[in-house]
């Protein structure tokens, strides 16, 4: 049986909402620890909880949380995808989980699904306490590789202009302009193409998720460099990906530039298959579990 305990912690003075998953109520039983995070604009009740429960069933202490400005966590501006802020939260989460008596901090891992993988990589480059890194369908982009998702230079320019106006409004009045995080056919939305995961209440459209994105997010998202940190990361790392997932060439490049022990599992499936589909999640957890038990070998 998996026990789920809400545990708040703090990142730069902001209260963040965490959840701890363990298969035991004994607090003196030391287990390997794993922090699990998900895609951009999401909350802990989506793909992070799916993976956290799987890891807890296998004897890990799994920890999920809402990033600053999202879900049950505090912080302003709300619904803003700000990579630097999320990177700081990941470092704070690793510091916090490392204090648990019931966690073996010497093998603390971060399992990052989709976009949080590039933030996890950057956190490691900044000195995060995480000792093992696992990317599942990881999204790693820079300005050049992300632009085609949004119509190239013209689409990027339009969104950056909207973001600049939103940032000005926020800094002068405190008002946060928002658009849907997901709305197929709406070019102003964060995700504007059909994705069953975000449309389906039995998948990602859960009640805890707010389908909203701060317009200012475009500036931070479209200018972020999620690839270059690889050259400063030396912890044992595993990448689980496929040609059906996003930016496969970027994943190969990031993997190639890592300084430490590294493993690549190339499989099959689409991006959102790895968010919650049992066959893909179980295969990813199997690969991650085997890697974490033999990391560095």
N, C-alpha and C positions, 0 to 999 in steps of 0.2 A: 504494500500500500504506500502511495506517495503522499507525504504530508506537505502542505503548502502554507507557508507562514509569511504574512506581510511584514516587511522590515524597512522602515524609512532610513535613509542615510543622507549625507549632505555633500554637495559639490559646490565649492566656492560660496558657501553660505546658503545655497538654495536646497530646500528639502526635496529629495527625490524619492519616489515610491518604488521600493524593491519588493521582490518576492523570492523566497527561498524554498526550494524543493528538495526534500530528502525522503529516503525510504525507511527512515527510522526516527523515533522520537527521542532517542538517546543523544544528548548533546555532547557526550564525552567520546563518541565514536568518530574517529578521524577518517575522512573520506577525501578522495581527490575532488578538487573544486573546478567548476566550469561556469563562466559567465556566458550567457547566451543573449544575442541581440539580433534584430531583424532589419528589414528594409527601411528606406527613407519614409518619413511621414507616418510611421506605424507606432503601435503601442505594444506593451509586453504581453497582452492577451492574444496576440496574433501568432506569427511564426515562432517567436521566442518561447512561448509556453508549450507549443507542440514539441519542440526539441528538448526543453528543460525536463518535461515529464519523462521522455524517453531516457535521458541520461540519469535521472534520479532512480528510475527502475533498475538501472544497471549499477547502482551503488555510488553514484556521484552526488555531491552537493551542487545543485544547479541554481544559479542566481540570475534572475531577470529584473529589469527595471524600466521605468519610463524616463526618457531623456528630458532634460530641462525644457519646459514649455509644452510638453506633451502629456496626454493621459492624466494620471493622478498626481503627477509631479508639479511642483511649483515652478516659478520662473516666468519672466517676460522677456521678449514678446512671445505670445502663444503661437503654436503651429508653425514656427519658423525653423526651416531646415538650415541650420548654421553649423557647418562641419567643425569649425574650431571649438564651438561650445560642446558638441557631442564628443569630440576627442577628449576634452577636459573631463567630461562625465565618465568616460571609460576609464581614465586614469584614476579618478576618485572611486569608482566601483571596485577596481582591482585593489586599491589601498584598503577599502572597507572589507572586502571578502577575505583579504589576507589576515585580518585580525581575528577571524573565526577560529576558535579552538577545535571545532569539528571539521576543519579543512586543512589539508596538507598544502600549505602555501608554496612549498617548493616545486609543486607541479601544477600550479594554477593555470588553467587554460581559458582561452576565449574562443568560442564557437560563434562565428559571425555569418549571418545569412544576408546575401545581397549587399546593399550599399553600406551597411555597417562594417563590412570587411575592409573597405578602404579607410574608414575611420579607425578601426582596430590596428591596422598596419601603421598609421600615423601615430597612434598612441604608443605603440611599441618603439617607434623611432624617437619618441620623446621621453622614454624611460619608464613606461608602464611596468608594473610588477608582474604582469602576465608572463608565464614561462613557456607556454605552448600556444600556438595559433592555428586555428582551423577556419578556412574560408569555404563556405557552402554556396555555390552559385554566386560567387562574389562579384560585385560591381566595382570596378576600378576605372576611373576616367580622368582625363584632363580636358582642357578646353577644346582641343582639336577633336578628340574622339567622342565627346558628348554632343557636339553640335549637330550631327546628322539626325539625332533623335528628335530635334526640334526645328527641322527645316533649314539647317545650315546657317550661314552667317546672318541671313535676313531674319530668320526666326529667333536666333539668339539676340540680335540687336533689339528686336521688338520686346522681348521678355526682359532684357536688361533695362530698357527704357521704363517699362512698367515698374520694375523693382526700384529704380532710382526715385521715381515719383512716390512709391510707397514708403521708401526709407525716409524721404523728406517729410512726408506726412506724419510718420511715426515719431521722428525726432522733434517735430515742432508741436504736435498735438497729443502724442501718445496713442493715436488711433492705429490699429493694425488692419490694413486692407487684406481681405482673404478672397480666395477662389476655391472651388472644389479641389480636393486632392485627387479625386477620380471622377471623371464625367466624360464618357465616350462621346466623341464628336464635338467637344467643347475645347477649342484650341487654347483657351486661357487656363484650363485645368492643369494640375501637375501631371496627371496621366490622362490622356485624352483618346486612347484607343481601347478596344474591348479587352477586358481582363476579368475573367470570371471570378478570380480570387477576391477582388475588391467589390464585386457586384453581388456576391452570393453570401447570405447570412450564415450559411453552414460552413463557410470557409473564412474569408478575411473580413467580411462586412459585419463584424461583431459589434455589440452595443457599446463596448468600451472605446471603440475607435471613432474619432471625430473626422468626418470626411471634409477636411478643410486644410488649406495650405496658405500661409502668409505669403502675399505677393512678393515681399522683400526677399523671400527665399531664393528667387531666381538668380539674384546677383551672387550670392554665396555658393549656390549649387553649380552654376555654369562656369565659375572661375576657379573652382577647387581643383587642385592637383592631387589626385589619389594614387598616383603611380610612383612618384619619385622617392617616397619613404622607403621603398623596398631595399634600396642600397644601404640603409642604416639599420636594418633588422637582421638579427643573427639568431633569434630563438628558433627551435625546431618548428617547422610549419608544414601544414597540409592544405592542398587546394583540391576541392571536389568540384568538377565542372563538366560541361559538355558543349558541343558545337551548337546545341539548341538553346543554350543560355546566353546571356548578354556578354558582349565584348570578349569573346574567347581569346583573341590575339593579345589583348591587354593582360589577361590572366597569365598567359604563357610568358609575357614579357616581365611581369612582376615576379613570377616564380623564378625566372632566369636570373634576376638581379639580386635575389636574397643572398645574404652572406652566410647563413647557417645551414644546418641540415634541412632538407626540403623534400617533399613528396608531392606527386601529382597523380590524382585519380581521375582519369578521363572516362566519362560514362555517357549515358543517354538521358534525354528528358528536356523539357522546356524550363524556363526560368521559374515560373510559379509552381511547377510540379514539385520543386524542392522546398516550397514553403509549407506544404501540408499533406501532399499525397502520400499515403502510407508506404507504398513500394519505394518511392524515392527517399522519403525521410528515413525509413528503416535502413536502406542501403547506405545513406550518408552517415547515420549514427554508427552502423557497423564499422565503416571505414575509419571514422573518427575515434571510436573506442579502441580499435586495434592500434591506431597511430599513437594515441595518448598513452597506452600501456607500454609502448615500445619506443616512445619519442626519443630522438637523438641517436637511435641505433642505425 
